[in-house]
Amino acid sequence: MTDTSTAVALSVGDQMPPSEFGPLTRSHIVRYAGAGGDFNPIHHDEGFARSAGMPGVFGMGLLHGGLLAQRLAAWVGLADVREYRIRFTGQIWPDDVLSFSGTVTAVREQDGERLADLALAVTRQTGDPAIKATAVARLP
């Protein structure tokens, strides 16, 4: 089997290349609902969302969790992601522009592998956090 690792050399303090997504549209939300099978009407039916006490429809958490995972994999290489944990800290709304960031917080060795601990985040254009995450990546 061929090694598909694209492990990158990382040091404490290194930053994930900055990126943005958006503005988020209702079409993005509906397309993600179809792909992910999450058809909860709170995400696509304005009247339903308002009746539930929300100001309107909003994106499902795994939408921006997946976008962050995509950027993580592009940064460290998909084959080298050892762990990925997310905590939803805020909602995302139509017209939001999402920013993705990451920092290497530690480099260590465990079970014969060199690993980097990463702190990741998704924030809205308001500066409000939408996701706080951690990941572990294998290093060369």
Backbone torsions as a table, in degrees:
resi	resn	phi	psi	omega
1	MET	NA	140.0	-178.9
2	THR	-81.8	137.2	175.8
3	ASP	-75.5	117.4	-179.5
4	THR	-96.7	14.8	-179.6
5	SER	-63.7	139.0	172.6
6	THR	-124.5	33.0	-175.4
7	ALA	-47.7	136.3	179.1
8	VAL	-112.7	150.4	176.1
9	ALA	-76.7	124.5	179.7
10	LEU	-127.4	149.3	176.6
11	SER	-128.4	157.5	177.6
12	VAL	-54.5	131.9	179.9
13	GLY	96.6	-16.2	177.9
14	ASP	-60.3	147.3	-176.1
15	GLN	-113.9	142.2	171.2
16	MET	-66.7	141.7	176.9
17	PRO	-55.8	130.3	-177.9
18	PRO	-66.9	145.5	176.3
19	SER	-152.8	162.2	178.7
20	GLU	-133.1	160.0	173.3
21	PHE	-137.9	132.6	175.4
22	GLY	132.7	179.9	8.9
23	PRO	-69.6	141.9	178.3
24	LEU	-66.7	133.8	179.2
25	THR	-113.8	163.7	174.0
26	ARG	-61.7	-33.8	177.4
27	SER	-62.4	-39.6	175.8
28	HIS	-58.5	-45.0	-177.9
29	ILE	-63.5	-46.6	-178.8
30	VAL	-66.5	-40.3	178.0
31	ARG	-63.1	-40.0	177.4
32	TYR	-66.5	-39.1	177.3
33	ALA	-57.0	-44.2	179.0
34	GLY	-64.8	-43.1	-179.1
35	ALA	-68.5	-37.9	-175.5
36	GLY	-95.8	-8.6	179.9
37	GLY	74.6	19.1	179.7
38	ASP	-100.0	93.2	-176.1
39	PHE	-102.5	27.2	175.9
40	ASN	-58.9	123.2	-175.0
41	PRO	-63.8	-13.5	178.2
42	ILE	-64.2	-19.1	-178.8
43	HIS	-93.7	-12.7	-176.6
44	HIS	-138.8	-11.4	-177.5
45	ASP	-110.0	105.8	-175.2
46	GLU	-56.1	-47.0	-179.5
47	GLY	-61.2	-42.6	178.9
48	PHE	-63.4	-45.1	-179.2
49	ALA	-60.4	-43.3	179.5
50	ARG	-66.7	-37.8	179.1
51	SER	-67.1	-21.4	177.4
52	ALA	-88.2	4.2	177.4
53	GLY	90.5	7.7	179.1
54	MET	-92.4	156.4	177.2
55	PRO	-72.5	-12.9	179.9
56	GLY	167.5	-171.7	179.3
57	VAL	-68.1	155.7	179.2
58	PHE	-146.2	160.8	-178.9
59	GLY	-74.9	146.2	175.6
60	MET	-72.3	147.2	-174.8
61	GLY	-57.2	-37.6	-177.4
62	LEU	-71.4	-14.0	175.5
63	LEU	-62.9	-55.0	-179.4
64	HIS	-78.3	-22.3	171.7
65	GLY	-64.5	-38.8	177.3
66	GLY	-70.4	-38.6	177.1
67	LEU	-62.6	-39.4	177.3
68	LEU	-66.6	-41.5	179.0
69	ALA	-61.8	-37.9	177.9
70	GLN	-61.0	-43.5	-179.9
71	ARG	-69.6	-37.5	175.2
72	LEU	-59.3	-47.8	-179.5
73	ALA	-63.4	-37.3	177.9
74	ALA	-67.1	-31.7	-178.1
75	TRP	-76.5	-50.9	-171.7
76	VAL	-106.3	-10.8	-176.6
77	GLY	95.6	126.2	-176.3
78	LEU	-55.3	-42.9	-177.0
79	ALA	-66.8	-15.5	-176.1
80	ASP	-104.1	2.2	174.0
81	VAL	-76.8	118.8	-179.0
82	ARG	-99.7	-26.2	-177.5
83	GLU	-157.4	144.5	178.1
84	TYR	-148.4	118.6	-179.6
85	ARG	-129.3	133.6	180.0
86	ILE	-125.1	151.1	174.2
87	ARG	-130.4	121.9	179.3
88	PHE	-75.6	126.1	-176.7
89	THR	-119.5	-3.7	179.2
90	GLY	-172.6	164.6	-179.7
91	GLN	-93.7	158.4	174.4
92	ILE	-115.9	143.7	-170.9
93	TRP	-125.6	156.1	172.9
94	PRO	-51.4	141.5	-177.9
95	ASP	81.3	-3.9	175.6
96	ASP	-68.2	145.8	168.8
97	VAL	-110.7	122.4	-176.2
98	LEU	-99.0	136.3	175.9
99	SER	-112.6	140.7	-176.6
100	PHE	-117.5	133.1	179.8
101	SER	-141.7	159.7	177.9
102	GLY	-160.4	150.1	-179.1
103	THR	-140.6	140.2	172.6
104	VAL	-77.8	120.8	-178.0
105	THR	-100.6	-21.3	179.4
106	ALA	-162.1	152.7	171.5
107	VAL	-125.8	132.0	-174.5
108	ARG	-149.8	171.6	175.1
109	GLU	-117.5	138.1	178.7
110	GLN	-150.8	130.1	178.2
111	ASP	50.1	40.7	176.7
112	GLY	79.1	5.3	178.0
113	GLU	-115.3	144.2	170.4
114	ARG	-87.1	129.9	-175.1
115	LEU	-128.1	149.8	173.5
116	ALA	-116.5	130.4	172.5
117	ASP	-90.0	133.9	-174.4
118	LEU	-124.5	140.7	170.6
119	ALA	-108.5	127.1	-175.5
120	LEU	-125.0	157.2	179.1
121	ALA	-153.7	152.2	168.0
122	VAL	-121.3	128.1	177.0
123	THR	-126.5	152.3	176.0
124	ARG	-85.2	166.7	-179.5
125	GLN	-61.0	-18.0	177.7
126	THR	-78.1	-10.9	-174.0
127	GLY	92.4	-8.1	179.0
128	ASP	-70.8	134.9	178.3
129	PRO	-74.2	141.7	175.5
130	ALA	-110.9	-30.4	176.7
131	ILE	-146.4	137.9	164.4
132	LYS	-114.1	133.5	-175.5
133	ALA	-141.3	161.6	170.9
134	THR	-131.1	155.8	176.2
135	ALA	-150.1	161.6	173.9
136	VAL	-127.5	131.8	179.9
137	ALA	-125.1	142.8	175.1
138	ARG	-76.6	139.7	177.7
139	LEU	-107.6	156.9	178.5
140	PRO	-69.5	NA	NA
